[in-house]
Amino acid sequence: MLRSLLLLGAFGAFAVTNAFSPIAGSLSLRRALPSVISNRFPLSLLSVSCGPRPIHTKFTVEKATEEQKAELGVENWGVWSTKGSAKYIVGKRSPLKVYDCNELSYIISGKMEIIPEETGEAVLVQAGDFVTFPDGFPCYWHVIEEINKHYYIY
């Protein structure tokens, strides 16, 4: 699981991000990290927040809640758009895309159909959806409206 710490010190504000596994003992490490940092630097801990994390292991489309978006820090993820893409053109089916990593996306705006190669059945994806794309997932995109999305790769 990813945890982020926003810290303020003599050198200004900066973020420290570290990965924590869900195994036993990670809680003590998480509790110890601020003291380790503050013992080395004159810092004041401003906030501790949950970061991005996988929410599914299979291709999934679901409506996002405001709580989920806040907990996962969606606003801090990268942003990508189909605008100007030669591959993802409104009204046309894309070439086959095979994901070479795991990705969790939040659709900011737009609408498309994801067509898994395995089933050939279109799944509607639109603004407000979380979409989990697992590593190795082969699919086609049919962009209905230009897509803008936040994404997290893991």
C-alpha positions in Angstrom: 0.0 0.0 0.0 1.3 3.5 -0.7 1.4 6.1 2.0 2.3 9.8 1.5 3.5 12.2 4.0 3.4 16.0 3.5 6.2 17.5 5.5 7.2 21.1 6.2 10.7 21.8 7.2 13.5 24.4 7.0 13.8 23.7 3.3 10.1 24.2 2.5 7.2 21.8 1.9 7.7 18.5 0.2 6.1 15.0 0.0 7.6 11.8 1.1 6.1 8.6 -0.3 6.9 5.1 0.8 5.4 1.7 0.1 4.1 -0.4 2.9 3.1 -4.0 2.6 0.0 -5.2 4.3 2.0 -7.8 6.3 2.2 -7.7 10.1 4.6 -5.1 11.3 3.9 -2.5 8.7 1.9 -0.6 11.2 4.9 -0.2 13.5 7.0 0.9 10.5 4.3 3.4 9.5 4.2 4.8 13.0 8.0 4.9 13.3 8.7 6.6 10.0 7.6 10.1 11.1 9.9 9.9 14.2 12.8 8.6 12.1 12.4 11.6 9.7 11.8 14.1 12.4 14.9 12.9 14.3 17.0 13.6 11.2 15.3 16.8 10.0 13.5 19.7 11.8 10.1 18.8 10.3 6.5 19.1 11.4 4.1 16.5 10.2 1.1 18.2 8.5 -0.9 15.2 7.2 -0.8 11.5 6.5 -3.1 10.2 3.8 -3.7 7.0 2.0 -2.4 6.9 -1.5 -3.3 5.1 -4.7 -3.8 1.3 -4.4 -5.4 -1.4 -6.6 -9.1 -1.9 -6.0 -9.6 -5.0 -8.2 -7.4 -7.7 -9.8 -9.6 -8.2 -12.9 -11.0 -5.8 -15.5 -13.7 -3.9 -13.7 -15.7 -0.8 -14.3 -17.6 0.8 -11.3 -18.9 4.2 -10.3 -16.4 6.0 -8.0 -17.6 7.5 -4.7 -16.3 10.8 -3.3 -14.8 8.9 -0.4 -12.9 6.5 -2.6 -11.5 9.4 -4.7 -10.3 11.2 -1.6 -8.9 8.1 0.0 -7.0 7.1 -3.1 -5.8 10.7 -3.8 -7.1 10.6 -7.3 -6.5 14.4 -7.9 -2.8 13.7 -7.5 -2.5 11.0 -10.1 -1.3 11.6 -13.7 -3.7 13.0 -16.3 -4.1 11.7 -19.8 -6.4 12.5 -22.7 -7.4 11.0 -26.1 -7.3 14.5 -27.6 -4.9 14.5 -30.5 -4.3 10.8 -30.3 -3.8 9.0 -33.6 -4.7 5.7 -31.9 -7.8 6.7 -30.0 -10.0 8.6 -32.4 -13.6 9.5 -31.6 -16.0 7.2 -33.5 -13.4 4.6 -34.4 -12.4 1.3 -32.9 -8.7 1.3 -31.8 -6.2 -1.3 -32.7 -5.8 -4.1 -30.1 -4.2 -2.8 -26.9 -2.6 -5.2 -24.5 -1.8 -3.7 -21.1 1.8 -4.2 -20.1 1.2 -3.2 -16.4 -1.7 -2.8 -14.0 -3.6 0.4 -14.3 -6.4 2.0 -12.3 -8.1 4.9 -14.1 -10.6 7.5 -13.0 -12.6 8.9 -15.9 -12.8 12.7 -15.5 -14.9 13.3 -18.7 -15.9 11.6 -21.8 -17.4 8.2 -22.8 -16.0 5.1 -24.5 -16.6 1.4 -24.8 -13.9 -1.1 -23.7 -14.2 -4.3 -25.7 -12.3 -7.2 -24.1 -10.8 -9.4 -26.7 -11.9 -12.5 -24.8 -15.6 -11.7 -24.8 -16.0 -9.2 -27.6 -18.8 -7.5 -25.5 -18.6 -3.8 -25.2 -18.5 -2.3 -21.7 -19.5 1.3 -21.3 -17.1 3.6 -19.5 -18.0 7.2 -18.7 -17.2 10.1 -16.5 -17.2 9.2 -12.8 -16.1 5.6 -13.3 -13.1 3.7 -11.9 -11.6 1.3 -14.5 -9.2 -1.5 -13.5 -7.0 -2.7 -16.4 -5.0 -5.7 -15.3 -1.5 -6.5 -16.6 -1.8 -8.5 -19.9 -5.4 -7.5 -20.5 -6.1 -7.3 -24.3 -8.9 -5.0 -25.4 -10.1 -2.5 -28.0 -11.3 1.0 -27.2 -14.2 2.6 -29.0 -14.1 6.3 -28.0 -17.5 7.9 -28.1 -16.5 11.2 -26.6 -13.0 12.5 -26.0 -11.6 10.9 -22.8 -9.8 12.7 -20.0 -8.7 10.5 -17.1 -6.5 10.3 -14.0 -4.4 7.1 -14.0 -2.3 5.1 -11.5 0.1 2.5 -12.7 1.2 -0.3 -10.4 
